[in-house]
Amino acid sequence: MNEQDIKSMIETILTDMTSTKEADKNNVGPQTADSAPKEATQQDISGDVLDDITKIDLRKQFLVPHPHDREGYLKIKSFTPARLGMWRAGCRYKTASVLRFRADHAAAQDAVFSDVDPQLPKEMGFLETQTTCQSKDEYLTRPDHGRKFSDEMAEKIKQSVTPSPKIQMIVGDGLSSAAIEANVKDIIPAIQQGLKVYGLSFETKDVIFVKYARVGAEDQIGEITNADVVCMLVGERPGLVTAKSMSAYIAYKPTVGMPEANRTVVSNIHDGGLPAVEAGAYIAELLDKMIRLKKSGIDLKAAENAGN
């Protein structure tokens, strides 16, 4: 469902609501044709004046009338973005809840099927690459094609970035273009700033942007660049809570076919979870730890538990 479809649906519902509310206000019985309130016309309801329903914080929205313990209910809601306290109209959800559900579902679909703004990697100065996928449909139906590069693209990467770096950063569109557009401009500088504390760094020009990227693409890049640590920032599969969640998949000397347990993951990076700037500082700490201990994933966790 695109933005125009949502707009049309909202206008239709608001038209019905306007007629119903007018009847309730007058408190009259069945109306004749002469006494019926005039329907709102298309001109009366303009999309320019409709509030953005997705701006409502679900943790603060409370629609239950006459609750026994309002404060207790709100306290529960503060710990989760789940749709609690939505109430109903008869046996159905209230209009506001239905509209929000549809809007969030549409945003999730858009995040998956749209591409990252082509100007973003150019503005950031990233090296632009693409996996062997040739379209979004191929990317969604053939995950294996999103984990590898053609020989020509592999050579481009090899010739364009600093060889054998301590840290190789990657930005992949993944399953949410919205996540990349919302977080990358903040998290890359945050990681660079955090690494200064440990005497480490990477150049923005060496950051590789990968179109149609799956997480496994970092394994081949690790082999191509011979990096000590590879960190891939990638858009995650969106849900109804947010379409802007990004994760960082980090591995020490990754190789094609390595166990997934060798990756360390920082997830839920978005404005309603782990903020990008805070995530950047934490990722910088992890990168330093992996370089010092020469481990990642469960091996890193075991080394930490052993007090190394």
GUDOTOR-701653 format. One record per residue: x, y, z of N, C-alpha, C, O, CB in turn. Coordinates in pm, whole numbers, plus 32768, in hexadecimal, padded with zeros to 4 digits. Glycine has a CB too. Layout:
N
XYZXYZXYZXYZXYZ;...
***
This chain:
308
80557F8880008000800080008058807C800080AB808D805A7FA08001807B;804980D37F9C809D81497F95805E81BE7FE07FF281B2801A80B6816E7F06;80A5822F7FDD807882A4802A7FF282D87FF97F9F8303804980E183138023;7FDC82D67F757F5F83077F3E7EEA82B17F687E7D82E47F857F68830E7EA7;7EFF822B7F6C7E9581D07F987E6F81EA80297DF981EC804C7EC1813D7F86;7ED681FD807D7EBB8219810B7E6E829C811A7E0F82A581697F408221815B;7E98830080CD7E56838280D37DC3837880AD7D6C83B080EF7E9D83E78078;7DA7832F80417D1D831D80137CCA82D3807B7C5682F680937D1A82D27F8E;7D05826B80B97CBD821E811D7C9B827581967C2C826E81CA7D1081A48149;7CFA82C681C17CE4831D82357C76838382187C21839E826C7D668366825D;7C7A83BA819F7C13841D817A7B8783DE817C7B27841C81AA7C31845780EF;7B7D8362814B7AFC831D814B7AC9830581D87A54831A81F67B07829980FF;7B2582D6822F7AFE82B982BA7AD6833883027A75833A834D7B7182728305;7B2383A482ED7B038423832E7A7D845A82FD7A34849A83487B7384898316;7A5E8441827F79DD846C824A796C84258294790A846582BC79D4844F81B3;797A83A082A77916835382F0790C83808381789F838D83B9793682BE82EA;7980839983BE798283C3844A793F844B845C78F9846284BF7A1183CA847E;795384A483FB7918852A8403787F85238405783C8568845279478581838E;784A84CD83AF77B984BD83A8778384808429771C84AC845C779284658331;77C9841A845E779C83D684D777A0843285507743843485A177F2835B84F1;780E847E855C781C84D885D077B2854585CF777F856D863878A8851785D3;779185768558772A85DF854E76A485AA857B765885F185BD7721861384BD;7686852D8557760784F18580760284DD8617759C84F7865675F2846B8539;767184AF86517676849A86E17665851D872C76248522879476F984588709;76A0858586F8769C8606873C760D863D874275E3867787A676F8866B86F6;75C5862A86D8753B865A86D474DD86028724746F862B8747750A86628646;750B8584874374BE8526879474308515875F73CF852387A974B885578825;742584F686E273A384E386A673988454867673FC840E8669738C85458633;731D8429865C730583A2862B731F839C8596736F83E9856072778375864A;72DA833F855372EB833184C272CF83B5847C726D83F8849B728E82C3848C;732383DA84207319845B83E072DA844F835672E883EA831173A2849B83D5;729684B68332726184BD82AB72CB84F582507336851E827D71E1851482A6;72AE84F481CF730E8527816F732985BB8187739885EA817072DC851180E0;72BF860581B672D2869481CB732586B2824773718713824B724C86D981D5;7315865A82B073588678832E73E1863A8338742C865D839473058649839F;740785DF82DF7489859B82E674F985FF82D474F18657827F7493852C827C;756385F1832475D4864C83167616863B828D761B85CE8256763B86348386;764986A98259768A86A581D7770E865981E37759866D824276A2873381A1;772A8604818277A785B98181781B86178164780F8676811777A385468119;788B85F981A57904864781877930862680F9793585B180D27976862881EE;794F868A80AE797B867580257A128665801F7A59867B8081794F86EA7FCC;7A41863D7FAA7AD1862C7F967B1986AF7FB17B8C86B07FDE7AEF85FA7F08;7AD5871F7F947B1487A17FA67B1E87C4803A7B79880C80637AC6880C7F5B;7ABD8790808C7ABD87AF811B7B32876E81637B6687A581C47A3B8783815B;7B5C86F881347BC686AE81777C4186AB811F7C41866C80B57B99861E819A;7CA886EE81497D2386F780F97D9286A9813C7DA386B081B67D4D878A80E4;7DDE865F80ED7E4E861681247EB6867081617F09864481B17E8D85C180BB;7EB486EF813C7F18874E816F7F06876A82037F64879682457F1287CF8121;7E8E8752823B7E75877482C67E6A86F7831E7E53870383977DF587C682D1;7E7B868082E57E74860683357EF585F483857F63860483507E5C858C82DB;7EE685D284037F5A85B784567F9C8535842C7F5884D983FC7F3385B384EA;801D852C843F806684B08422804F84518497808684638504810084CB840C;7FFE83EB847E7FD7839084EA804E833F851E804B831185907F6A833284BB;80B6832E84CD812982E084F88180832B855D81DB82F08598817D82B8847F;816483AC857181B083FA85D3818083E2866281C3840986C281A8848E85B3;810F83A1867080DA838486F68130831A8739814B82B286FD8046835586EE;815A833287B281AA82D287FE814C8269883980FC8288889181FE8319886E;815781ED880980FC81848837810B816888CC80AE8136890C8115810487E9;817F81898904819381718993814481D389E9812E81BC8A608227817989B6;811A824289AA80D082A889F5803D82AD89CC7FEC82EB8A118110833089E0;801B826D895C7F90826D89307F3E820C89867F62819789937F868248889B;7ED1823E89BF7E8081EC8A1A7DEE820889FE7DBC82758A197EA2820A8AB0;7DA881A589C97D1E81BA899C7CB6817489F17C40817889D17D11818B890F;7CE081348A5E7C8080EC8AB37C3081508B087C6B819C8B547CCA80858B0F;7BAC81518AFC7B5C81AE8B4D7B49817C8BDC7B3681048BF37AD281C48B0C;7B5081D78C3C7B3681B88CC97B8981408CFB7B4F80E18D2F7AA2819D8CDD;7C0D81438CEC7C5F80D18D1A7C6280CA8DB27C5881308DF67CEE80DD8CE3;7C7080528DE77C7980408E787CFD80758EAD7D0180AF8F1A7C697FAB8E9C;7D6980628E627DEE808F8E8D7E3780CA8E167E8B80888DD87E3F80198ECC;7E1781468DF67E5281878D817EEA81908D8B7F3081718D2B7E1882128D6F;7F1D81B98DFD7FAD81CA8E0D7FF781458E018064813E8DC77FCC82098E94;7FBB80DA8E377FF980578E2B7FFD80278D9B805E7FEA8D6E7FB07FF38E80;7F9180458D537F88801E8CC67FF380688C758039802D8C237EFA803D8C8E;7FFF80EB8C8E8062813C8C4680F181118C68814A811A8C13804F81D18C66;810680E38CE2818B80B48D0881AF80378CB8822080288C89819180968D9F;814E7FDC8CA881657F648C5781857F8C8BC781E17F568B8A80E87F058C5A;81387FEA8B90814C80158B0681D480568AF1820C80508A8480DE80768ADD;820A80948B59828B80D98B4B82FE80788B31836980A18B0482A9812A8BC8;82E87FF88B4E83537F958B3C834B7F4C8AB683A27EFB8A97834D7F308BAB;82E57F688A6782D57F1F89E8828D7F74898182327FBF89A482897E9B89FF;82B37F69890382697FAF889981F37F5D886681B47F83880382C77FCE8825;81D37EED88A981627E9A887F80E17EEA888980D67F4988D681597E1988D5;807F7EC0883A80007F0988367FA77EE188AA7F4F7E8B889B7FB97EF087B0;7FBD7F1F891E7F6E7F0689967F117F7D89AE7F327FEF898C7FC97EEE8A11;7E9E7F6189E77E437FCE8A0A7E05801289927DF2808C89947E8A80338A5D;7DE57FC689297DAE800188AF7D16800F88B37CDC8064886F7DD57FAE8837;7CD57FBA89047C447FB889167BFE7F9588937C3E7F6988347C1380408948;7B7A7FA7888F7B2D7F75881D7AAD7FC7880C7A82800F88667B0C7EDF882F;7A727FB8879879EE7FEE877C79977F75875A799C7F4386EA79F0805A8705;79477F4687BA79007EC887A879667E5787AC79B27E4B880C78B07EC78724;79677E05874479C87D9887407A407DBA86E77A917D6386C879857D18870E;7A4A7E3786BF7AB57E5F86647B157EC186A87AF37F01870C7A7B7E9E85E6;7B8E7ECA866F7BED7F2D86A07BBA7FB986827B6B7FCC86257C797F178662;7BE7801A86CF7BC280A486B57C0680D386347C6C809C860B7BE980FF872C;7BCC813985F77BFE816985767C918191857D7CDE817085237BAA81E08546;7CB781D785E77D42820385F47DA3818D85F67E0F819585BC7D5382568673;7D7C812086387DD280AB86407DE0806885B77E4D803C85927D9B804786A6;7D708060856D7D74802284E87DC9807484897E19803C843D7CE6801484B0;7DB980F7848D7E09814D84357E9D814184547EF0813C83F97DDC81DF8442;7EBF813C84D47F4C813384F97F8680AC84CC7FF780A6849B7F5D81458592;7F39804184DD7F677FBD84B27F837FBD841C7FEB7F8C83F07EFF7F5184D5;7F257FF383CF7F367FF4833D7FAC804D83147FF6802B82B87EB5802682F9;7FBD80BD8358802C8117833880B380D58355811080DF83068020819B8386;80BD809083C88139804D83EB81577FD9838C81CA7FC0836881328019847C;80EE7F93836381007F248305812F7F58827D81857F1C823D807D7ED482F5;80F77FC882528120800481D381B1803381D981FC8024817980C4807A81AE;81D8806E824C8263809B825B82C48027825683308033821D827480E782DF;829D7FB6829182F37F3F828E83037F0C81FF83717EE881D682B97ED082E7;82977F0981B3829F7EDE812882F67F3B80D583487F0E808582137ED580EB;82E47FBD80E98333801E809E83C7800F80BB841A801B8061830680AD80BF;83E97FF5813A84757FE7816184B87F72811B852E7F7980F784817FD781F8;846C7F05810684A37E8F80C584B07EA3802E85177E807FF4844B7E1580E1;844A7EDB7FF084467EDF7F5F84857F5C7F2184967F627EA783B87ED57F32;84A87FBD7F7084E980357F3A8580802A7F4985B37FDA7F9884B580B47F81;85C7807B7EFC8659807D7F00868B80F37F52864481567F63869380837E72;870480E77F85874381577FC9875481CA7F66877781B47EF187CD812D8006;873C82427F93874F82B77F3E87DB82B27F00883E82B07F49873C833B7F8F;87E582B07E7A886882A47E3A88C783167E5B8940830A7E478857829D7DA6;889183847E8D88E883F47EB1892F83DF7F378996841D7F51889784747EB6;88F783887F8B89318375801189C18342800D8A188382804888DC83158060;89DF82D27FCA8A6B82A67FC78AC8830A7F848B3E83137FA68A7682227F80;8A9383557F248AE583BB7EE28B06842C7F428B7884587F4A8A9D83F37E65;8AA1845B7F8D8AB684C67FEF8B17849C805D8B6884EC808C8A3184F1802C;8B0E841D80858B6583EB80EF8BF183C980BD8C4D83B9810D8B268371812F;8C0183BE803A8C83839D80028CA5830A80088D1A82E780088CEC83E98048;8C4182B4800C8C58822380138C7D81EB7F8A8C6082267F228BDB81DC8049;8CBE81787F8C8CD8812D7F118C5980DF7EF18C2E808D7F428D5480CD7F20;8C1E80F67E7D8BA080B67E588BB780317E118C00802A7DAE8B4D81147E00;8B797FC97E458B837F447E0A8AFB7F027E088A997F387E3C8BE87EED7E59;8AF37E8C7DCB8A767E427DC28A957DAD7DBE8AF67D837D808A247E6D7D46;8A417D5F7E018A517CCE7DFC8A257C9B7D728A077CEB7D1989FF7C897E6D;8A227C197D6189FD7BE17CE089687BEE7CC1893D7BCE7C528A257B507CDA;89187C1C7D22888A7C367D08887C7CA87CA488C57D0B7CAA883F7C567D8B;881D7C9A7C4988067D007BE487847D4D7BF987687DAD7BB188067CC17B5C;87347D227C5986B57D667C7386887D487D0286BE7CF07D4486487D397C0D;86267D947D3085EF7D7E7DB685AB7CF67DBF85B57CB27E25858D7DED7DDB;85657CCF7D5685237C4C7D5685897BDC7D6585737B7D7DB184D17C3A7CD4;85F77BE57D1D865E7B7E7D27869B7B7E7DB386B77B147DEB86CC7B957CBE;86AD7BF57DEA86E57BFF7E72868C7BBA7ED886BD7B757F3286F87C927E98;86087BCB7ECB85AB7B927F2C85987AFC7F1A857E7AB57F7B85257BD87F21;85A47ACC7EA1858C7A3E7E86860A79E97E838602796F7E8D85447A2F7E04;867E7A287E7586FC79DF7E71875F7A1A7ED587BB7A637EAF873879E17DE1;874D79FC7F5587A97A337FBB883B7A137F9F88937A637FC0878479FC8043;885679A17F6288E1797B7F47892579DD7EE8899F79F17EF088E778EF7F0D;88D97A1A7E8D89137A7B7E3189387AFD7E7789897B4B7E4588B37A967DBF;88FA7B147EEA891A7B8E7F3689927B7F7F9189B57BDB7FDB88A37BB77F89;89D47B087F8C8A487AEF7FE28ACC7AED7F948B367AD67FCE8A377A6B802C;8AC57B047F118B417AF97EC28B487B667E578AE47BA47E338B4A7A6F7E81;8BC27B7B7E268BDD7BE17DC28C137B9F7D438C4D7B337D468C417C497DF8;8BFE7BE47CD58C397BB67C588CD07BCB7C5D8D017C147CB38BFB7C007BDE;8D187B8D7C038DAA7B9E7BFF8DCE7C307BE68E2D7C647C218DE87B467B91;8D827C727B908D9E7CFF7B728D897D567BED8DD87DB17C078D457D307AFE;8D1E7D3C7C388D037D8C7CAF8D697D6F7D1C8D937DCA7D648C757D707CE3;8D927CF17D298DF77CCE7D8D8E7B7D177D6E8EC17D447DC88E0E7C357D90;8E9B7D207CEE8F167D667CC68F0C7DFB7CE28F6D7E3A7D0A8F347D4F7C31;8E947E347CCE8E7E7EC27CEC8E967EDD7D808ED47F417DA48DEF7EEC7CC3;8E637E857DD38E767E977E648F0A7E8D7E878F3E7EDE7ED48E267E2D7EB2;8F4C7E2B7E4E8FDA7E157E6D90307E8C7E45908D7EB07E8C900C7D977E26;900F7EC97DD390617F377DA1903E7FBD7DE0908C801C7DD790517F407D0C;8FC97FC77E218F98804A7E4E8FAB80667EE28FB380DA7F098F0880557E2E;8FB37FFF7F358FBE80187FC6904B7FFA7FF790997FB77FB48F597FC28013;9069802D806C90ED801680A890FE7F8180C690A97F47810990FE806A812B;916B7F438096917C7EB280AD91A27E93813E91E27EE4818191E77E7B8050;917A7E1F816B919A7DEC81F191817E52826191DA7E6A82B2922B7DC081F5;910A7E8E826590EF7EEE82D190D07EA7835490AC7E31835590797F4A82AB;90E07EEE83C190B67EB58440901E7EAB84478FE77E4B847D90EC7F0984B6;8FDB7F11840F8F497F1584128F147F3183878F3C7F9383478F167F818477;8EBB7EDD83588E777EF582D88DE27F0882F38D9E7EAD83218E8F7E7F8274;8DB17F8082D68D247F9F82EB8CD57F89826A8D037FA981FD8D148030831B;8C5C7F52827A8C027F3A820B8B777F6F82308B4C7F6182A28BFC7EA281E7;8B337FAB81D08AA77FD281E18A577F8981778A6D7F9D80FF8A93806E81D6;89F97F3281A289A67EE6814589157F0C815388E37F1E81C289B77E51815B;88CF7F1980E288427F4180E887ED7ED9813287947EFE817E880B7F56805B;88097E59811C87C07DEF8161872B7DF2814387037E0D80D287D57DFB81F5;86DB7DD781A786497DCF819686017E4F81BE85867E5081C686137D5C81E5;864C7EBA81D8860B7F3881FB865F7FAE81CC86C37FD0820A85F37F418292;86367FEA815F867980638130866480D5819386BC812A81A58645808B80A4;85EF80D781D385CF81418233862F814182A9865281AB82DD854081338265;865B80CA82D386B880C08345873E8100832487798144837886CC802D836C;876E80E982AB87EE8122828387E481B98279883B820182AB881C80E781FD;877C81EA8239876C827A8229875A82C182AF8782833482BD86F4829781CF;871E827D8310870282BB8391877A82BC83EF8783831384468691827583D4;87D7825C83E0883F824C844588CF8261841889248284846A883481C6847C;88EC824B839989798247836E89C182CC83818A3682CD83A88980821F82DD;897D833A836689C083BC837189EC83DA83FF8A49842884158965842A8340;89AA839D846189CF83B384EE8A31834A85208A8B8369856E895383B28545;8A2082CD84F48A6F826285328AFF825C84FF8B59823B854B8A2C81DD851A;8B15827B84808B9E8276844B8BF982DA84948C6482B384C38B9F829383B3;8BD1835984A08C2683B684ED8C34838D85808C9D83A385BC8BEC844384E7;8BCB835285B98BD1832886458C3882B986588C8282B986BA8B4782F98676;8C3D825A85FB8CA081EE86038D2C822885F38D878202863D8C8681828597;8D3E828285938DC282BF857E8DEF830B85FA8E64830386218DBE831E8505;8D95835586378DB7839F86AF8DD9834187218E39835A876B8D4483FB86D8;8D8C82D487308DA68275879B8E2B822E878B8E6E821087EE8D37821187A2;8E518212870F8ECF81CA86F78F4A821D871B8FB481E687378ED781A08665;8F3B82A2871A8FAE82F8873C8FDF82DC87C9905682E987E68F88838D872E;8F8382B688208FA9829888AC900A822388B2905E821C890C8F2B82788901;900081C788519052814E885090C6815787ED910D80F587D58FFC80D68830;90D881CE87B4914581DE8754912A819786D091898173868A91C481AB878F;90AD818386AE908881408632903981A085D8900482058606903680C28650;9031817E85588FE781D384FC8FCC818B847990068122845D9033825584E2;8F7581C5842A8F5F819B839F8F34821583518EF9827283888EF381288395;8F52821682D08F2F8285827A8EA3826E823F8E8181FE821A8F978297820A;8E5482D982378DCF82CE81FE8DD4829C816E8D7A825481428D8883548204;8E3B82C381258E47829880998E5B8201808D8E4581C880228EBC82E08055;8E8481BF80F98E98812F80F78E1B80E181218E1A8066811B8F0B810A8152;8DB3812A814A8D3680E7816E8CF380B480EE8CE380FF808E8CD6814981BD;8CCD803780EC8C927FF980768BFA7FF680838BC47FBB80E18CCA7F6A8061;8BB5803580258B23802D80218AFD7FBA7FC38B297FB67F518AE380B47FF2;8AAA7F5F7FF48A837EE97FA689ED7EEC7F8C899C7EEB7FE98AAA7E667FF0;89C97EF07F0D893C7EE97EE589137E577EDC89617E037EAF89237F337E5E;88987E387F0688647DAF7F0988BD7D587F6188ED7CEE7F37885B7D757E7A;88D37D847FDB89327D41803588EF7CE58098888B7D0980D789847DA7807F;89257C6E80A689097C14811589827C17817189EF7C41814988EA7B8180E3;896E7BEB81EE89DA7BF282508A567BA882218AC67BD5823789AB7BB882D5;8A437B3581DE8AB47AE581B38B107B2A81518B7E7AFA81388A837A688177;8AE57B9B81178B3B7BE480BA8BBA7C1580FF8C217C2780BD8AF07C5B807E;8BB47C2981838C2B7C5781C98C987BED81CC8D0E7C0E81DB8C077C808257;8C747B6E81BD8CD87B0481C08D347B0C81468DAE7B0181538C937A7B81C4;8CF87B2080D18D4C7B2B80598D9D7BAC805D8E107BAE80318CF57B277FDA;8D637C1780918DAE7C94809C8E247C8280FB8E8F7CBA80E58D537D0780CC;8E0E7C3481658E7C7C1881C18EF07BD3817B8F657BF281948E4B7BC38235;8ECF7B7581248F387B2E80DB8F7B7B8980748FF57B8280618EFE7AB38095;8F2D7BDF80338F647C387FCC8FC37C9F8009902E7CBA7FD38EF37C7F7F82;8F9A7CD9807A8FE87D4680B690517D16811990AE7D5F81398F8B7DA680FB;90437C9B8149909D7C6581AF909A7CBB822E91017CD2826D912C7C5B8178;90217CEA825090127D3F82C790187CEC83468FF27C7683478F8E7D8D82C1;90477D2983B390467CE584348FB67CD384658F8E7C66848C909A7D33849C;8F6A7D4084628EDF7D3D848F8E877D7E84268EA87DE983F18ECF7D858519;8E177D3D84078DB77D7583A88D357D9283F28D017D3D843A8D9F7D13832F;8D017E0B83E08C847E3484218C217E5D83B58C3B7EB983688C9B7EAA8487;8BB27E1983B18B4B7E36834C8ACF7E70838F8A937E3083E58B277DB882FC;8AAA7EE983668A2E7F27839189C47F08832989D97F2582B38A3F7FC283A5;89557ECE835188F37EA082EF88657EB7832188497EAA839889087E0D82CF;880C7EDA82C5877F7EED82E7873C7E68830487497E0982B787357F358276;86F57E61837486B57DE4839C86267DDB836685E97E40834286B47DD88435;85F27D61836285687D4A8336850A7D9C838F85097D8A840985437CB2833C;84BC7DF6835484677E4E83A683EC7E0683DD83BC7DA483A4843A7EC68354;83BB7E39844D83417E06848882DF7E77849D82F07EE38464835F7DBF850D;82787E6084EE82137EC68503823B7F2D856C81FA7F95857981927E85852B;82A67F1185B782D67F72861A83267FDF85D58312805585F0832B7F2D8687;83817FB8857D83D18019853384027FDB84B284187F6284AA8448804C8587;84138030844D844D800383CE84DD803583C1851A8029835783F880348356;8512806D842D859480B0842785FD806F8480865B80B184AD85858141844D;85EE7FEE849A864D7FA984F286C57F7484A386B57F30843E86087F36853B;873B7F9584D387B77F6B849488087F1684F787F97F25857088097FE58465;885D7EBE84C288B47E6E851789427E7784E6895C7E99847288867DDB851A;89A07E57853F8A2E7E4F851A8A5B7DBF852E8A4F7D88859C8A867EB28570;8A8E7D8284C58AC57CFA84CA8B5C7D0584BF8B907D35845A8A8A7C9F8457;8BA17CD985278C317CEE85308C787C67853E8C4D7C11858B8C547D4B85A8;8CE47C5684F38D2C7BD584F68DC27BEC84EC8DF07C4484A38CFC7B788483;8E0D7B9B85358EA07B9F852D8ECC7B4484BC8EB07ACC84BD8EE27B7585B5;8F127B7B845B8F447B3483E58EDC7AD383AC8EF27A5A83A98FC47AE7840A;8E6B7B08837E8E017AB183498E2C7A6E82C68E7A7AA582798D827B028332;8DF979F782AF8E1179AC82348D8F797382028D33795A82508E79793C824C;8D85795E81808D0C792881448CF0789D817F8D477846817F8D19792180AA;8C76788A81B08C4E780A81E88C6A77F9827C8C56778D82B38C91779E81A0;8C99786282BD8CB67856834D8C347847839C8BCA7870836B8D0778D18380;8C3A780E84158BC177FE84688B87788784908BD178E584AC8BE177AB84E7;8B03788F84938AC2790C84BC8AE2792F854D8ADB79A485748A2B790184AA;8B0678CB859B8B2778E386288BA5793786388BC2796786A68B38785F8671;8BF0794985CB8C6A799985D28C4F7A2E85C28CAB7A7F85C78CCB796C8568;8BD27A5385AF8BB07AE185A28B7E7B1886288B3B7AD386758B447AF68534;8BA07B9486428B677BDE86B28B037C4086788B207C8686178BD77C298706;8A8D7C4786B38A217C98867B89F57D0486DE89E17CE9875489AA7C3F8655;89E77D7C86AA89AA7DEB86F6892A7E0C86AB892F7E3D863A8A0B7E6A8703;88B77DF386E788377E0286A187E37E7386DC88097EB4873D87E87D7F86A6;876F7E88869D870C7EEA86CD87417F7886CD87237FC6872786E07EC68758;87907F9B866787C68022865D875F807A861687528074859B884F80238612;871880CA866286B8812A862B8690818A869A86B38175870E863A80E385F0;864681F28678862A825B86DA85D2822D874D85CE826E87B585E982CF8696;858A81BD873B8538818A87A78578811687F1853C80DE884D84B4815F8772;85F180F187CA863A8084880A86C180B4883B86C981048898864C800D87AB;872D808387FB87B480B1881A87D5812287B887E781088742881D803C8810;87DD819E87E787F7820F878D887A81FE874188D981C2877487F9829287DB;8881823386C688F48220866F8976825086AF89DD820E86A388DE826785ED;897382C286F189ED82F8872D8A1E829F879E8A96828487AA89D583878761;89C2827187F189E78218885F8A1A819388288A7B815B885B896F820088BD;89D8816187C08A0480E387818A9080F387488AE18097875089A080B98712;8AAD8167870E8B31817F86D58B9F8173873C8C08813987218B3682078694;8B8981AA87B38BEC81A2881E8C018112884B8C7180E888668BC381F88895;8B9380C688548B9D803A887E8BE37FE488148C337F8D88368B118002889A;8BC67FFE87968C077FB4872A8C9D7FD087288CED7F7587118BC87FD986A2;8CC3804B87418D51806E87458D99801F87B38E097FF087A08D648106875D;8D57801188258D907FC288928DA07F2F886A8E057EF188898D387FCE8910;8D3C7EF988268D437E6E87F88DB37E5B87928DFB7DF787978CBD7E4487BA;8DC27EB987368E2B7EAE86D18EB47EA987118F097E5986EA8E237F24866E;8ECA7EFF87748F4B7EFE87BB8F607E7A88038FCE7E4388018F537F73881F;8EF87E4788428F047DCA888D8F247D5488308F747CFE88538E817DAF88DB;8EE57D5187BB8EFE7CE4875D8F8D7CE887268FCC7C8187138E9B7CEB86E9;8FBD7D5F870E90467D6C86DB90AB7D3F8745910E7CFD872490647DFC86B1;90917D6187C290EE7D3C882E90E97CA6884A91517C66885B90CC7D8A88AD;906F7C6E884E905F7BE1887390617B8387FA906A7B09880A8FDF7BD088BE;90587BBD8782905A7B6D87068FE97B0687058FFC7A9486DC90E17B2686F6;8F737B3187318EFF7AD787378E7F7B2787208E7C7BA1872F8EF97A8D87C0;8E167ADF86FB8D917B1A86EF8D2A7AAE870A8D4C7A3887178D7B7B5B8662;8CAB7AD587148C407A75872C8C4C7A2F87B28C707A6D88168C3F7A0F86BE;8C2E79AD87B38C32796388328CC1795688688CD4794888E08BF378D98821;8D24795A88108DAF7953883F8DD279D1888C8E1B79CB88F08E10794087C8;8DA07A42885F8DB87AC088A78D737ABB892E8DAD7AE489938D867B398855;8CF97A8B89318CAF7A8289AF8CF77A258A128CFE7A428A898C207A508996;8D2C79B689E08D75795A8A378DF2799C8A6E8E14798B8AE38D9A78D989EB;8E3779E98A1A8EB17A2E8A478E8F7A968AB08EDA7AA88B108EFA7A7089D0;8E207ADC8A9F8DF67B418B008DD47AFE8B858DF97B2F8BF08D7B7B918ACB;8D8C7A8D8B7F8D677A478BF98DE17A0F8C438DE07A008CBD8D0679D68BD9;8E4A79F28BF58EC479BF8C328F1A7A2E8C6E8F7F7A138CAF8F1479738BCD;8EEF7AAB8C568F377B1C8C908FAC7B4B8C3F90027B928C748F667AFA8D16;8FB17B268BBF901F7B558B6890087BE38B3B905A7C1B8AF2902F7AFB8AEF;
***
